[in-house]
Amino acid sequence: MKAWTLLAVAGLVALSASPAFAQKKQLVIVVKGLDNAFFESINQGCQKWNSENASSEYECFYTGPASTSDEAGEAQIVQDMLSKPTTAAIAISPSNAPLIANAIKSANPTIPVMTLDADLAKEDAGLRKTYLGTDNYLMGKRIGDYVKAAAPEGGKVCTIQGNPAADNILRRAQGFRDSLSGQEGLATLAGEGGWTEVAGCPVFTNDDGVKGVQAMSDILAANPDLRAFGIMGGWPLFMAPQPYRDLFRPLADKIASNALVIGAADTIGDEVAIAKEGLVTALVGQRPFEMGYLAPKTMISLINGEAVPDPVFTGLDECTKDTVDTCIQK
């Protein structure tokens, strides 16, 4: 009996060491936080790739800190993943671009590194092979285009942003200002194109939806003649949809008449429904599912030394109250 047990254990050990039982190489996606519906869409794309490539030697592995505000946690996860022998390549959405750049430098990886959704700062772009995601400058510019079309004479404006070191949001804000002002590179608007940023703006919410809604309430109270909001990430709408509705339903007539213009990023969760209700002027949405689905294929191409464009843009979906039924790419 003992001899049979020893043989059985030996057989299991042999099987577990065989290629069929070997752990797959991981194509790691590290996002800013697991508490955000946008990143869950990236995860769904990652898992779809896994389901369609079950026999691959690679698997898409999705991870990130529990909270989007945990910048240090994301940097630590990046370092941990880069040290794992099973990590074959990594795609990172940097919450704090300089902090992630330092983490990459510290790890000094030999595997391919790319960015996803958010990029590193231009001076650190050499640390990654490519960026896959939204053309963030264009996204901000399109939000600005909608605001400018609704209020061509200009007025007081406030931008709602996320993390002050998030490169993707900073690029959107620059595109937004460039659109409104007709100039390039202005750090703030002080009458250019008829637009002036009010005191206390931009507001940095650290991707906190409730904080974003409260900030908008405070800005409106301090500036009853505010003409426009530019929301550079959809957190107030998709993370706090009911507080957002509660704030803006009494202002629905002003929004309908363009006396108050709201241009916002993303088409996630309740955002399209909120547009249908007339509580936002326009949405300019990203395609996070596509990002998660394309990331593994892109990482494999990098592993194989194939030429990969830099950047790889995933396109935009633009929605207004009149186009909500057809505006999302299927």
KEKE-3310 file (N, C-alpha, C; in steps of 0.2 Angstrom, whole numbers, plus 5000, padded with zeros to 4 digits):
npx = (5004:5010:5020:5012:5006:5017:5021:5010:5011:5023:5020:5011:5019:5027:5018:5014:5025:5026:5025:5011:5005:5012:5014:5007:5014:5013:5004:5004:4992:4992:4982:4975:4967:4955:4943:4935:4924:4928:4940:4937:4930:4941:4947:4937:4939:4952:4949:4941:4950:4958:4948:4946:4959:4963:4972:4984:5001:5002:4994:4982:4984:4976:4977:4979:4979:4968:4961:4959:4965:4977:4991:5005:5003:5000:5012:5020:5015:5018:5032:5033:5027:5036:5046:5043:5045:5036:5031:5029:5027:5022:5008:5004:4994:4997:4994:5001:5012:5026:5030:5027:5036:5048:5047:5048:5061:5069:5066:5072:5069:5069:5060:5046:5039:5024:5012:4995:4980:4983:4998:5016:5025:5031:5045:5049:5045:5053:5055:5045:5038:5027:5012:4995:4979:4967:4968:4972:4974:4966:4954:4951:4951:4940:4929:4930:4927:4913:4908:4912:4905:4892:4892:4897:4901:4909:4914:4913:4923:4926:4937:4936:4946:4957:4969:4983:4995:4992:4995:4987:4975:4980:4984:4971:4965:4973:4970:4957:4958:4965:4956:4945:4951:4958:4971:4987:4994:4992:4992:4982:4966:4963:4953:4956:4949:4937:4935:4937:4945:4938:4942:4949:4949:4958:4949:4955:4951:4956:4950:4938:4922:4911:4917:4920:4907:4903:4912:4909:4896:4900:4908:4898:4890:4898:4900:4888:4885:4892:4897:4901:4906:4920:4923:4935:4937:4925:4921:4912:4900:4899:4903:4896:4882:4869:4870:4875:4864:4855:4861:4860:4848:4838:4844:4841:4834:4842:4853:4848:4845:4858:4863:4870:4883:4889:4902:4908:4920:4920:4909:4902:4894:4880:4882:4877:4864:4862:4865:4854:4844:4846:4855:4868:4878:4887:4895:4911:4918:4928:4936:4937:4936:4940:4954:4958:4956:4965:4977:4984:4988:4996:5006:5012:5016:5026:5035:5039:5047:5042:5037:5028:5016:5018:5010:4996:4980:4964:4952:4936:4920:4906:4893:4877:4862:4853:4859:4861:4856:4863:4877:4887:4900:4898)
npy = (4994:5006:5007:5009:5021:5029:5028:5034:5047:5051:5050:5060:5071:5071:5073:5086:5093:5092:5099:5101:5104:5115:5131:5145:5158:5175:5188:5203:5215:5230:5240:5257:5255:5244:5247:5254:5256:5258:5252:5239:5235:5235:5223:5214:5213:5208:5195:5190:5188:5178:5167:5165:5160:5149:5138:5144:5147:5158:5168:5181:5192:5201:5215:5226:5240:5240:5252:5266:5278:5274:5277:5273:5260:5255:5257:5248:5236:5235:5234:5222:5213:5214:5208:5194:5178:5172:5183:5188:5199:5216:5228:5244:5255:5270:5278:5288:5296:5299:5292:5279:5278:5279:5267:5257:5260:5257:5243:5239:5231:5217:5212:5215:5231:5240:5254:5257:5264:5275:5286:5286:5301:5312:5313:5301:5292:5282:5272:5263:5252:5254:5264:5260:5264:5277:5292:5304:5318:5322:5318:5326:5338:5336:5336:5349:5355:5352:5360:5373:5374:5374:5385:5398:5411:5410:5411:5409:5395:5378:5365:5348:5337:5322:5313:5324:5320:5312:5307:5305:5312:5325:5328:5327:5339:5349:5348:5351:5365:5370:5369:5377:5390:5392:5392:5385:5376:5383:5385:5389:5397:5413:5423:5420:5417:5420:5413:5410:5402:5398:5403:5391:5381:5370:5357:5344:5327:5315:5304:5301:5299:5304:5315:5323:5327:5334:5344:5351:5355:5365:5374:5379:5385:5395:5402:5407:5411:5403:5396:5384:5366:5356:5340:5329:5316:5303:5301:5308:5305:5291:5284:5290:5292:5294:5305:5314:5316:5321:5334:5340:5339:5349:5359:5356:5363:5374:5367:5361:5373:5377:5386:5382:5372:5356:5346:5330:5316:5299:5284:5276:5264:5273:5284:5286:5285:5296:5306:5304:5308:5321:5328:5331:5339:5333:5318:5311:5296:5282:5267:5255:5241:5236:5240:5231:5219:5220:5221:5209:5203:5213:5213:5200:5202:5211:5203:5194:5202:5209:5222:5235:5248:5265:5278:5266:5269:5268:5274:5284:5286:5296:5305:5313:5319:5317:5307:5295:5282:5276:5279:5272:5261:5245)
npz = (5000:5004:4995:4983:4986:4986:4973:4966:4971:4965:4952:4951:4953:4942:4932:4935:4933:4919:4902:4899:4911:4916:4922:4914:4904:4908:4902:4908:4914:4922:4930:4936:4947:4955:4957:4948:4935:4922:4921:4924:4912:4903:4909:4906:4892:4892:4898:4888:4878:4884:4884:4870:4867:4873:4872:4871:4875:4883:4895:4898:4912:4924:4935:4949:4961:4975:4976:4966:4969:4975:4972:4976:4978:4966:4959:4967:4963:4950:4951:4957:4948:4938:4943:4943:4937:4929:4921:4906:4898:4900:4902:4907:4915:4920:4935:4942:4932:4933:4945:4941:4931:4938:4945:4934:4930:4941:4942:4930:4918:4907:4899:4887:4889:4889:4888:4893:4890:4898:4897:4899:4904:4891:4891:4897:4888:4882:4890:4887:4875:4866:4866:4869:4867:4870:4860:4869:4869:4857:4862:4873:4865:4857:4866:4870:4858:4857:4868:4864:4852:4857:4865:4858:4861:4873:4890:4908:4914:4920:4923:4927:4934:4936:4943:4948:4942:4932:4916:4905:4908:4909:4896:4889:4895:4890:4877:4877:4882:4871:4861:4865:4866:4854:4853:4856:4869:4881:4898:4906:4905:4902:4896:4883:4867:4873:4884:4902:4915:4931:4948:4959:4950:4938:4946:4955:4957:4960:4954:4960:4961:4969:4975:4964:4960:4971:4971:4959:4963:4972:4965:4956:4965:4969:4958:4950:4937:4929:4914:4908:4911:4909:4909:4912:4914:4916:4930:4939:4933:4930:4942:4952:4949:4954:4964:4954:4945:4955:4957:4944:4938:4943:4935:4922:4912:4909:4904:4893:4885:4883:4891:4902:4899:4897:4894:4894:4897:4892:4891:4900:4911:4918:4910:4896:4898:4906:4897:4888:4896:4896:4904:4902:4890:4880:4877:4876:4872:4877:4872:4881:4883:4870:4872:4882:4876:4864:4870:4875:4862:4857:4866:4864:4851:4853:4861:4852:4844:4834:4823:4830:4829:4836:4843:4847:4843:4849:4846:4846:4854:4851:4859:4860:4866:4856:4849:4856:4855:4844:4845:4851:4847:4841)
capx = (5000:5014:5023:5007:5005:5023:5021:5005:5014:5028:5016:5008:5024:5029:5013:5014:5031:5026:5023:5004:5003:5016:5011:5007:5018:5008:5004:5001:4989:4991:4978:4976:4963:4950:4936:4933:4921:4932:4945:4933:4929:4948:4947:4933:4943:4957:4946:4938:4956:4959:4943:4948:4966:4964:4978:4990:5006:5001:4987:4981:4983:4974:4978:4980:4977:4960:4958:4962:4969:4983:4997:5011:5001:5001:5019:5023:5012:5022:5038:5032:5025:5042:5051:5040:5048:5031:5029:5032:5027:5017:5005:5003:4990:5000:4990:5005:5017:5033:5031:5028:5043:5053:5047:5051:5069:5071:5066:5076:5066:5072:5054:5043:5034:5020:5007:4988:4975:4987:5005:5021:5027:5035:5052:5050:5042:5058:5054:5040:5038:5021:5006:4989:4973:4964:4972:4969:4973:4960:4948:4950:4949:4933:4925:4931:4923:4906:4907:4913:4899:4886:4893:4903:4904:4913:4911:4917:4923:4929:4938:4936:4951:4958:4976:4987:5001:4990:4997:4981:4971:4983:4983:4964:4964:4977:4966:4951:4960:4967:4950:4941:4955:4960:4978:4990:4999:4990:4992:4976:4962:4961:4950:4957:4943:4931:4934:4941:4944:4937:4946:4948:4949:4955:4948:4958:4947:4959:4946:4933:4916:4907:4921:4919:4900:4903:4916:4904:4891:4904:4909:4891:4888:4903:4900:4881:4886:4897:4895:4903:4911:4924:4924:4940:4936:4918:4920:4906:4894:4898:4904:4891:4876:4863:4872:4876:4857:4852:4863:4859:4841:4835:4847:4840:4832:4848:4857:4844:4846:4865:4865:4875:4886:4893:4906:4912:4923:4918:4902:4902:4889:4874:4883:4873:4857:4862:4864:4847:4840:4848:4859:4875:4878:4890:4900:4916:4919:4934:4934:4941:4935:4945:4960:4960:4956:4970:4983:4988:4990:5001:5012:5015:5020:5033:5039:5042:5051:5038:5036:5022:5016:5018:5005:4991:4974:4958:4946:4932:4913:4904:4886:4873:4855:4850:4862:4862:4854:4867:4883:4892:4903:4897)
capy = (5000:5012:5007:5011:5028:5033:5028:5039:5054:5052:5051:5067:5076:5071:5076:5093:5096:5092:5105:5102:5106:5120:5138:5149:5164:5180:5195:5207:5222:5233:5246:5261:5253:5239:5250:5258:5252:5258:5246:5232:5234:5232:5216:5210:5212:5203:5188:5187:5185:5171:5162:5163:5158:5144:5134:5148:5147:5164:5170:5188:5192:5208:5216:5233:5241:5240:5259:5270:5283:5271:5277:5269:5253:5253:5256:5242:5230:5235:5231:5215:5209:5214:5203:5188:5174:5171:5189:5188:5206:5220:5234:5248:5261:5274:5283:5294:5294:5299:5286:5272:5278:5277:5259:5254:5261:5253:5236:5238:5225:5214:5210:5221:5236:5245:5258:5256:5269:5282:5285:5290:5308:5312:5312:5294:5287:5277:5266:5258:5250:5257:5265:5257:5267:5283:5298:5308:5325:5323:5317:5333:5343:5335:5338:5357:5357:5352:5365:5379:5374:5376:5392:5401:5417:5409:5413:5406:5388:5374:5358:5343:5332:5316:5314:5329:5318:5307:5310:5305:5318:5332:5329:5329:5346:5353:5348:5355:5372:5372:5370:5383:5396:5393:5393:5379:5376:5388:5382:5391:5401:5420:5427:5418:5414:5422:5409:5411:5397:5402:5401:5384:5376:5364:5353:5337:5323:5308:5299:5300:5302:5309:5321:5327:5330:5339:5350:5354:5359:5370:5378:5382:5390:5401:5405:5406:5413:5398:5394:5377:5362:5351:5334:5326:5309:5302:5298:5310:5302:5284:5282:5294:5294:5297:5312:5319:5318:5326:5340:5343:5339:5356:5363:5353:5368:5377:5363:5361:5379:5379:5392:5378:5367:5351:5341:5325:5310:5292:5282:5270:5264:5277:5290:5287:5286:5303:5310:5303:5312:5328:5331:5332:5341:5328:5313:5308:5290:5278:5260:5251:5234:5235:5240:5225:5214:5220:5222:5203:5202:5218:5211:5195:5204:5214:5198:5191:5206:5211:5229:5238:5255:5269:5274:5262:5272:5263:5277:5287:5286:5303:5304:5318:5317:5315:5301:5290:5275:5274:5282:5267:5256:5238)
capz = (5000:5005:4988:4978:4987:4984:4965:4964:4972:4960:4946:4951:4953:4936:4928:4937:4930:4912:4899:4899:4918:4918:4923:4908:4904:4909:4899:4913:4913:4928:4930:4941:4952:4953:4960:4943:4930:4916:4921:4923:4905:4901:4912:4901:4886:4893:4899:4881:4874:4887:4882:4863:4866:4879:4871:4870:4880:4887:4898:4900:4919:4925:4942:4951:4968:4976:4975:4960:4973:4978:4967:4978:4978:4959:4958:4970:4959:4944:4952:4959:4942:4934:4946:4943:4932:4924:4918:4899:4896:4905:4900:4913:4915:4925:4938:4943:4927:4936:4950:4937:4927:4942:4946:4929:4930:4947:4940:4924:4915:4900:4895:4884:4893:4886:4892:4891:4893:4900:4895:4903:4901:4885:4893:4899:4883:4880:4894:4885:4868:4863:4870:4867:4870:4867:4858:4874:4867:4853:4866:4876:4860:4855:4872:4869:4852:4858:4872:4860:4848:4861:4868:4854:4864:4878:4897:4913:4913:4925:4921:4932:4932:4941:4947:4944:4938:4926:4909:4900:4909:4907:4889:4888:4898:4885:4870:4879:4882:4864:4857:4867:4865:4847:4853:4858:4874:4886:4904:4909:4901:4905:4891:4876:4864:4876:4890:4908:4920:4937:4954:4961:4944:4938:4952:4955:4961:4961:4951:4965:4958:4974:4976:4958:4960:4977:4968:4954:4967:4976:4959:4954:4971:4969:4951:4947:4930:4926:4907:4906:4914:4905:4914:4908:4915:4918:4936:4943:4930:4931:4949:4957:4944:4957:4966:4948:4943:4960:4956:4938:4936:4943:4930:4915:4907:4907:4900:4886:4881:4882:4896:4905:4894:4901:4890:4898:4895:4893:4889:4904:4916:4917:4907:4890:4900:4908:4891:4885:4900:4894:4909:4899:4883:4875:4879:4871:4875:4875:4870:4886:4881:4865:4874:4885:4871:4860:4874:4874:4855:4856:4870:4860:4845:4856:4863:4846:4841:4828:4822:4833:4829:4842:4847:4844:4845:4849:4843:4851:4853:4853:4861:4862:4868:4850:4846:4861:4852:4839:4846:4853:4842:4843)
cpx = (5004:5018:5019:5007:5011:5024:5016:5008:5019:5025:5014:5013:5027:5025:5013:5020:5031:5023:5015:5002:5007:5012:5012:5011:5012:5009:5000:4998:4989:4987:4978:4972:4957:4943:4933:4930:4924:4937:4943:4932:4936:4949:4943:4936:4948:4955:4943:4944:4958:4954:4944:4954:4968:4970:4984:4995:5006:4994:4987:4980:4982:4974:4979:4978:4970:4957:4962:4966:4975:4988:5003:5009:5002:5008:5022:5021:5016:5029:5038:5031:5032:5047:5049:5043:5043:5029:5032:5032:5022:5015:5002:4999:4992:4995:4994:5011:5024:5034:5031:5034:5048:5053:5050:5059:5072:5071:5071:5075:5069:5066:5051:5038:5031:5015:5000:4984:4978:4994:5009:5022:5031:5043:5054:5047:5047:5058:5049:5040:5033:5016:4999:4983:4970:4969:4969:4969:4967:4954:4946:4948:4942:4928:4925:4927:4916:4904:4907:4907:4892:4886:4898:4905:4908:4910:4916:4917:4927:4931:4938:4941:4952:4964:4980:4993:4999:4991:4991:4977:4973:4983:4976:4963:4968:4973:4960:4952:4961:4961:4946:4945:4957:4968:4981:4995:4997:4989:4985:4972:4961:4959:4951:4951:4937:4930:4939:4940:4943:4941:4944:4948:4956:4954:4951:4954:4950:4954:4940:4927:4912:4911:4920:4912:4900:4907:4912:4899:4894:4905:4903:4889:4892:4902:4893:4881:4890:4894:4896:4907:4914:4926:4929:4941:4929:4916:4913:4899:4893:4899:4899:4885:4871:4864:4872:4869:4854:4854:4861:4852:4837:4838:4846:4838:4838:4853:4854:4845:4853:4867:4870:4877:4890:4896:4909:4915:4919:4910:4901:4896:4882:4876:4878:4866:4856:4861:4857:4843:4841:4852:4866:4875:4881:4895:4905:4919:4925:4931:4939:4941:4940:4952:4963:4960:4962:4977:4987:4991:4996:5007:5015:5019:5027:5037:5042:5046:5048:5037:5029:5022:5016:5016:5000:4984:4968:4951:4941:4924:4910:4896:4883:4866:4852:4853:4864:4861:4859:4875:4889:4894:4901:4902)
cpy = (5006:5013:5011:5019:5032:5033:5034:5046:5056:5054:5058:5072:5077:5074:5084:5097:5096:5098:5106:5105:5113:5127:5142:5155:5169:5186:5199:5213:5224:5240:5251:5259:5248:5241:5254:5254:5252:5253:5239:5230:5232:5225:5212:5208:5207:5196:5185:5185:5179:5166:5160:5160:5153:5140:5137:5146:5153:5165:5178:5188:5200:5209:5224:5234:5241:5247:5263:5276:5280:5271:5273:5262:5250:5252:5250:5236:5229:5232:5224:5211:5209:5209:5196:5184:5173:5177:5189:5195:5210:5226:5238:5254:5266:5279:5290:5292:5294:5294:5280:5272:5276:5269:5255:5254:5257:5245:5234:5232:5223:5212:5216:5225:5240:5249:5257:5261:5276:5280:5288:5297:5307:5310:5305:5289:5281:5271:5261:5257:5254:5259:5263:5260:5273:5289:5304:5316:5326:5322:5323:5338:5342:5337:5346:5359:5357:5358:5372:5379:5376:5383:5396:5407:5416:5411:5410:5398:5384:5367:5354:5337:5327:5317:5319:5327:5312:5310:5310:5311:5324:5333:5330:5337:5350:5353:5352:5363:5374:5373:5376:5390:5397:5393:5386:5380:5380:5383:5383:5396:5408:5425:5425:5415:5415:5418:5410:5405:5401:5399:5395:5379:5376:5361:5346:5332:5316:5303:5297:5303:5307:5315:5326:5330:5335:5345:5354:5358:5365:5376:5382:5387:5396:5405:5404:5407:5408:5396:5386:5373:5357:5345:5329:5318:5308:5300:5301:5307:5295:5281:5285:5296:5297:5304:5317:5321:5322:5333:5344:5343:5345:5361:5361:5358:5372:5373:5362:5367:5381:5385:5389:5373:5362:5346:5336:5319:5304:5291:5276:5270:5268:5283:5291:5288:5293:5307:5310:5307:5320:5332:5332:5334:5336:5324:5311:5302:5286:5271:5255:5243:5232:5235:5234:5219:5214:5220:5215:5202:5207:5216:5205:5197:5208:5208:5194:5195:5209:5219:5231:5245:5259:5276:5270:5265:5268:5267:5280:5286:5293:5303:5311:5315:5314:5309:5295:5283:5272:5276:5278:5262:5249:5234)
cpz = (5000:4998:4983:4979:4985:4976:4963:4965:4967:4954:4945:4950:4946:4931:4929:4934:4922:4909:4899:4906:4920:4918:4916:4909:4904:4905:4904:4911:4920:4927:4936:4947:4950:4955:4954:4937:4923:4915:4921:4916:4901:4903:4907:4895:4886:4894:4892:4877:4877:4884:4875:4862:4872:4878:4870:4876:4885:4890:4899:4908:4921:4933:4943:4958:4969:4975:4970:4963:4975:4973:4969:4977:4970:4957:4961:4966:4953:4945:4954:4953:4938:4936:4945:4937:4927:4920:4911:4896:4900:4901:4906:4911:4921:4928:4940:4938:4930:4941:4946:4933:4932:4944:4941:4929:4935:4945:4934:4920:4908:4896:4892:4889:4888:4890:4889:4894:4894:4899:4900:4900:4895:4886:4895:4894:4881:4884:4892:4877:4864:4868:4866:4870:4866:4865:4863:4872:4862:4857:4869:4871:4858:4860:4871:4863:4853:4863:4868:4855:4851:4864:4865:4857:4870:4885:4902:4913:4918:4922:4928:4930:4937:4945:4944:4941:4933:4920:4904:4901:4908:4900:4886:4890:4893:4879:4871:4879:4875:4860:4859:4865:4858:4847:4856:4864:4880:4893:4908:4904:4904:4900:4884:4873:4868:4883:4896:4913:4927:4943:4957:4956:4941:4945:4950:4960:4963:4959:4956:4963:4963:4975:4970:4958:4966:4974:4963:4957:4970:4970:4957:4959:4971:4963:4948:4940:4926:4919:4905:4910:4908:4909:4910:4909:4918:4925:4940:4940:4931:4938:4954:4953:4948:4960:4960:4946:4948:4959:4950:4936:4937:4938:4923:4910:4904:4903:4893:4882:4880:4886:4901:4901:4898:4896:4895:4894:4896:4892:4893:4909:4914:4913:4900:4892:4903:4902:4888:4890:4900:4900:4908:4892:4878:4879:4874:4874:4872:4873:4875:4885:4876:4867:4878:4881:4866:4863:4873:4867:4854:4860:4867:4854:4847:4858:4857:4842:4834:4828:4825:4832:4836:4841:4843:4847:4844:4847:4849:4849:4855:4853:4863:4864:4862:4847:4850:4859:4847:4840:4848:4848:4845:4842)
residu = (MET:LYS:ALA:TRP:THR:LEU:LEU:ALA:VAL:ALA:GLY:LEU:VAL:ALA:LEU:SER:ALA:SER:PRO:ALA:PHE:ALA:GLN:LYS:LYS:GLN:LEU:VAL:ILE:VAL:VAL:LYS:GLY:LEU:ASP:ASN:ALA:PHE:PHE:GLU:SER:ILE:ASN:GLN:GLY:CYS:GLN:LYS:TRP:ASN:SER:GLU:ASN:ALA:SER:SER:GLU:TYR:GLU:CYS:PHE:TYR:THR:GLY:PRO:ALA:SER:THR:SER:ASP:GLU:ALA:GLY:GLU:ALA:GLN:ILE:VAL:GLN:ASP:MET:LEU:SER:LYS:PRO:THR:THR:ALA:ALA:ILE:ALA:ILE:SER:PRO:SER:ASN:ALA:PRO:LEU:ILE:ALA:ASN:ALA:ILE:LYS:SER:ALA:ASN:PRO:THR:ILE:PRO:VAL:MET:THR:LEU:ASP:ALA:ASP:LEU:ALA:LYS:GLU:ASP:ALA:GLY:LEU:ARG:LYS:THR:TYR:LEU:GLY:THR:ASP:ASN:TYR:LEU:MET:GLY:LYS:ARG:ILE:GLY:ASP:TYR:VAL:LYS:ALA:ALA:ALA:PRO:GLU:GLY:GLY:LYS:VAL:CYS:THR:ILE:GLN:GLY:ASN:PRO:ALA:ALA:ASP:ASN:ILE:LEU:ARG:ARG:ALA:GLN:GLY:PHE:ARG:ASP:SER:LEU:SER:GLY:GLN:GLU:GLY:LEU:ALA:THR:LEU:ALA:GLY:GLU:GLY:GLY:TRP:THR:GLU:VAL:ALA:GLY:CYS:PRO:VAL:PHE:THR:ASN:ASP:ASP:GLY:VAL:LYS:GLY:VAL:GLN:ALA:MET:SER:ASP:ILE:LEU:ALA:ALA:ASN:PRO:ASP:LEU:ARG:ALA:PHE:GLY:ILE:MET:GLY:GLY:TRP:PRO:LEU:PHE:MET:ALA:PRO:GLN:PRO:TYR:ARG:ASP:LEU:PHE:ARG:PRO:LEU:ALA:ASP:LYS:ILE:ALA:SER:ASN:ALA:LEU:VAL:ILE:GLY:ALA:ALA:ASP:THR:ILE:GLY:ASP:GLU:VAL:ALA:ILE:ALA:LYS:GLU:GLY:LEU:VAL:THR:ALA:LEU:VAL:GLY:GLN:ARG:PRO:PHE:GLU:MET:GLY:TYR:LEU:ALA:PRO:LYS:THR:MET:ILE:SER:LEU:ILE:ASN:GLY:GLU:ALA:VAL:PRO:ASP:PRO:VAL:PHE:THR:GLY:LEU:ASP:GLU:CYS:THR:LYS:ASP:THR:VAL:ASP:THR:CYS:ILE:GLN:LYS)
# end
